[in-house]
Amino acid sequence: MSVDATNMADEIRSAMGFPTPVTAQLVGWSQGVLDELTISGSAATGSPSGNAISGLTGASMAARIQSGAGYPSVSTELLAYATALSNYINGNGVVAYTNPPTNDSGGTISAMTGAAMATAVAAGVGFPSVSSELLAKCTAIVDHIQSNAIVSGGVIS
């Protein structure tokens, strides 16, 4: 398994109660998030567990989302949203490996929750509270990453 933008977009669509089919814009948005995770993100390999994810940046994620979703530019809100997502994943995503001490395969990501991610996004963007839609979207993102991402030698796929 590995992360997949089309699947994550469909999971977001379903969680938020949007009709089928999933839109190309939502697939592009999901691709931007996952590209930032898999291209910029990495995890330490020093121990079997407790290896933090690092390397994601809000500006890079926002640019990837903007490109994938076809937005004309990176808005202030998109930058704040992407920064909150990146900071949350960097600060909370933890990798555990099933093949220590080399940690060359079998790593999984855990320790994130949709509720905590939604709270971070709401605070980062300046929303007055966490809406049910934001909670659903963040839960779908977290669930997809934690259920599908594989980490080998610090590389996330």
N, C-alpha and C positions, 0 to 999 in steps of 0.2 A: 504494500500500500504506500501511497504518498499523497501529499496534498494535491487537490485538483480544483481549479477555479470554477468549472462548470458545476461540479458537485456541491461546492461550498455555496455558490450562488443559489442553487436549487434548495439547499437547506435553509438559507436565509429567507428565500421566497416563501417557503412552506411555514417557517416559524413566524413570519410576519403576516401570514394570511393573504399574500398576494396571489392573484390568479396565475394559472399556467398559460403559456410557457414562460420560463424564466427569460428576462430581457437580456439583450446583448450588453446593455449598460451595466446591469448588475453582475454579469459574468466578468466584464472588464474591470469593475470596481473590485471584485474578489481577486482577480488576477493581480491587480496592483498590490493588494495586501499580501498575497502569498508570494509574489515576486520579491517584495522587500524582505519577507521572512527567509526565503530560500537563497536569495542572492546576497543580501547584506548580513543576514543573521548567521550566527554560529554559536556553538556551545563549547565550553572547556571540556577537556577529556581527562582531567587529572584524577578523578575519583569515580567510583561506580554510580554515585548518586549526588544530588545537590549541585550539579553543574549548571550555572546560570546561562541563559540566552543573552547575547549581546550583539551589538552592531547595527540594530535597526535605528533609523532616524525618521523623524516626522516629515522633514522636507523631501527626502527621497521617496518615502511611501506616498506622500501627497502627489508628487510628480508622476509616480507610477499609476496611481488611481486616476489622476487627471487624463493621462494618456490612454489607459485602458478603457475608461468609461466614456471617453470622448468629450470631456468637459472643455470649454474654450480656454480656461485658465485655472490656476490653483487659487481658489478663494481663501479668504482669511479663515472662514469656518472649516473648510476642508483641511487646511494646514493644521489648525488646532485639533481637529478630529484625528488626523493621522499621527500627529505628535502624541496625543493621549494614547492611541492604540500602540504605537511604537514603545513609548515609555512603559506602558503596562506590561507588554510582552517582555521587554528587557528586564524589568524589575521583578517580574513574577514567574515567568516561564522557567521551569527547571527540567533538566534532562537527566534521566537515569539510564545507565547502560546495563545490558544483560551479559556483556562479554568483557568484564574487567580482567586484567588491568590494561589491556590494549585499547579497549573501548572503540574497536573498529567496526562494530555493527550492533544493531538491535537497540539503539537508543530511542527512548520515548519521552515525550514532553508531558508534563503534568503541572499541578499547583496553581492553575489559573481557574477562575470562575467567571461565568457570564455576568453575574451580579456585580462583582468587583470591577470587571472591565467596564461595564456600563456606568458605574459610579465614577470611574476615572475619566471616561469620555465626557460625561455630563459636566463634571467639574472643569475639564480642560476646555470645553467649548463654551461654557457659561450657561448651560441649560439650568433652569431653576430646580429640576428634579429629574429622576430617571423615569422616562416614559416606558410603557409596556412594549412599545415598538423598539426602543433602544435596547431594552433588556433582551428581547427576542433576538435581535440582530447580533448583539455581543455574545449571547449564549450560543448561537449557531456558529459564530466564528471560533470561539473557544472549543466547542465540541468537535468541530471539524479538524482543527489543528491537533488537538490532543488525541483524537481517534485515528488520525491518518498520517501524521508526520512521522518520519523515521530519521534518526540521527546516526550517522556513521562517521566516526573520526572527527566529530565536531561539525560536520556538514549536514544541514537540514534539507530534507527533500519530502 
